[in-house]
Amino acid sequence: MAKYSILVNDKTYEVDVMDDMPLLWVLRDVLGMRGTKFGCGKALCGACTVNLDDTAIRSCSFPISAVGKGKITTIEGISDHGDHPVQKAWEQYVVPQCGYCQTGQIMNAVALLKSNPRPSEQEIEQAMQGNLCRCGTYNRIKTAILSIAGA
C-alpha cells in the first residue's frame, strides 16, 4: 500500500492504495465517483475514459502510480449542472440509447475539443474511434461534436 495525493475535479484527495491499482477503481471504489464506467478492463472500449491534464486516458488500465501531479477530470467534474456544451449537444442530438458508453464518449469528446476546437468530420472519427458504442450512435456523436466545434 502507498499513499497518493491526487487532484480529481479540482479537489485534492488522499488515498492509500496499491501502486498498481487502476485509476478506475480508485475513482469508483475508493472515492465513490460512479460516473466513470467499467467496460472491458483492457482499455479497448473507452467506457472508462477520463481526462488527465485534458488528455483522454483509459482509467481501467492506468495505474494510480502513473497519475503523478496530473489533473484528473471525470464526468462529474465537467459541469455542476450537466450543462457543459458537450452534454447539451448530446441531449440536443439524442445521442445516448442505452447510455452505458456515454460518459466515456463525452470525456473523449471534451478532450478532443480542448486540443482541437474545430475538428473536421475525419478528425472526429479518428479521435472517437477508440470509444465503442454497442447501440451504434456514432453518427449522432459526430453530429453533436460538429454542432459545437468552434463555438
C-alpha positions as CSV (number, residue, x, y, z in Angstrom):
1,M,0.0,0.0,0.0
2,A,1.1,3.5,-0.7
3,K,-0.3,7.0,-0.1
4,Y,-1.2,9.1,-3.0
5,S,-2.4,12.7,-3.2
6,I,-4.4,13.1,-6.4
7,L,-6.3,16.0,-7.9
8,V,-9.7,15.0,-9.1
9,N,-12.2,17.5,-10.4
10,D,-10.3,20.4,-8.8
11,K,-10.3,18.7,-5.4
12,T,-7.3,17.0,-3.7
13,Y,-7.8,13.5,-2.3
14,E,-5.5,11.4,-0.2
15,V,-5.8,7.7,-1.0
16,D,-3.9,4.7,0.4
17,V,-4.0,2.0,-2.3
18,M,-1.7,-0.4,-4.1
19,D,0.7,1.1,-6.6
20,D,-0.8,-0.9,-9.5
21,M,-4.5,-0.2,-8.7
22,P,-6.2,1.1,-11.8
23,L,-7.4,4.7,-11.6
24,L,-10.9,3.5,-12.4
25,W,-11.1,1.6,-9.2
26,V,-9.7,4.4,-7.2
27,L,-12.3,6.7,-8.6
28,R,-15.3,4.3,-8.3
29,D,-14.4,2.2,-5.2
30,V,-12.3,4.5,-3.1
31,L,-13.7,7.9,-3.9
32,G,-17.2,6.8,-4.7
33,M,-17.4,8.5,-8.1
34,R,-19.6,6.2,-10.1
35,G,-19.9,8.1,-13.3
36,T,-16.9,6.5,-14.9
37,K,-17.9,3.1,-16.1
38,F,-16.1,-0.3,-16.3
39,G,-16.4,-1.8,-19.7
40,C,-13.8,-4.3,-20.9
41,G,-10.9,-3.8,-18.4
42,K,-8.4,-3.9,-21.2
43,A,-8.5,-0.3,-22.4
44,L,-10.3,-1.4,-25.6
45,C,-13.8,0.0,-25.3
46,G,-13.4,3.5,-23.9
47,A,-16.2,3.3,-21.3
48,C,-13.7,4.2,-18.6
49,T,-12.4,7.3,-20.3
50,V,-11.4,10.2,-18.0
51,N,-9.1,13.1,-18.8
52,L,-5.7,13.5,-17.3
53,D,-4.4,17.0,-18.0
54,D,-7.0,17.4,-20.7
55,T,-5.9,14.2,-22.5
56,A,-8.3,11.3,-22.7
57,I,-7.0,8.2,-21.0
58,R,-8.4,4.7,-20.2
59,S,-8.7,4.6,-16.5
60,C,-9.2,0.8,-16.3
61,S,-5.6,0.2,-17.3
62,F,-3.9,3.4,-16.0
63,P,-2.3,2.7,-12.6
64,I,-2.7,5.3,-9.8
65,S,1.1,5.4,-9.6
66,A,1.3,7.0,-13.1
67,V,-1.0,9.9,-12.2
68,G,1.7,11.9,-10.5
69,K,0.7,15.6,-10.2
70,G,-1.7,15.4,-13.1
71,K,-5.2,16.9,-13.0
72,I,-7.9,14.2,-13.4
73,T,-11.3,15.2,-14.7
74,T,-14.2,12.8,-14.6
75,I,-17.7,13.2,-16.0
76,E,-18.7,14.5,-12.5
77,G,-16.2,17.3,-13.0
78,I,-17.0,18.8,-16.4
79,S,-20.0,20.8,-15.1
80,D,-22.0,21.2,-11.9
81,H,-25.4,21.0,-13.6
82,G,-25.0,18.9,-16.7
83,D,-24.7,22.0,-18.8
84,H,-21.3,21.5,-20.4
85,P,-21.6,22.2,-24.1
86,V,-20.8,18.6,-25.0
87,Q,-23.5,17.4,-22.6
88,K,-26.0,19.8,-24.0
89,A,-25.2,18.7,-27.6
90,W,-25.6,15.1,-26.5
91,E,-29.1,15.9,-25.4
92,Q,-29.9,18.1,-28.4
93,Y,-29.0,15.3,-30.8
94,V,-30.4,12.5,-28.6
95,V,-27.1,10.7,-28.7
96,P,-27.5,8.1,-26.0
97,Q,-29.6,5.0,-26.4
98,C,-28.6,2.6,-23.6
99,G,-26.2,5.2,-22.3
100,Y,-23.6,2.9,-20.9
101,C,-20.7,4.2,-23.0
102,Q,-21.7,7.8,-23.0
103,T,-19.6,9.1,-20.1
104,G,-16.5,7.8,-21.8
105,Q,-17.7,9.2,-25.2
106,I,-18.3,12.6,-23.6
107,M,-15.0,12.7,-21.9
108,N,-13.2,11.8,-25.1
109,A,-15.1,14.5,-27.0
110,V,-14.3,17.1,-24.3
111,A,-10.6,16.2,-24.6
112,L,-10.8,16.3,-28.4
113,L,-12.4,19.8,-28.4
114,K,-9.9,21.0,-25.9
115,S,-7.0,20.0,-28.1
116,N,-8.7,20.8,-31.4
117,P,-11.6,23.3,-31.1
118,R,-12.5,23.0,-34.8
119,P,-12.1,19.3,-35.7
120,S,-13.2,18.1,-39.2
121,E,-15.5,15.1,-39.6
122,Q,-12.5,12.9,-40.3
123,E,-10.6,14.2,-37.2
124,I,-13.7,13.5,-35.1
125,E,-14.0,10.0,-36.5
126,Q,-10.3,9.4,-35.9
127,A,-10.4,10.7,-32.3
128,M,-13.5,8.9,-31.3
129,Q,-12.8,5.5,-32.9
130,G,-11.5,4.0,-29.7
131,N,-14.8,4.5,-27.9
132,L,-17.2,1.8,-28.7
133,C,-21.0,2.1,-28.7
134,R,-23.0,-1.1,-28.9
135,C,-26.0,0.9,-29.9
136,G,-24.2,2.4,-32.9
137,T,-24.8,6.1,-32.2
138,Y,-21.6,7.1,-34.0
139,N,-23.3,9.4,-36.5
140,R,-25.2,11.2,-33.7
141,I,-21.9,11.5,-31.7
142,K,-20.2,13.1,-34.7
143,T,-23.1,15.4,-35.4
144,A,-23.2,16.5,-31.7
145,I,-19.5,17.3,-31.7
146,L,-19.7,19.1,-35.1
147,S,-22.5,21.2,-33.7
148,I,-20.3,22.8,-31.1
149,A,-16.9,22.7,-32.9
150,G,-15.6,26.2,-32.9
151,A,-18.4,27.5,-30.7
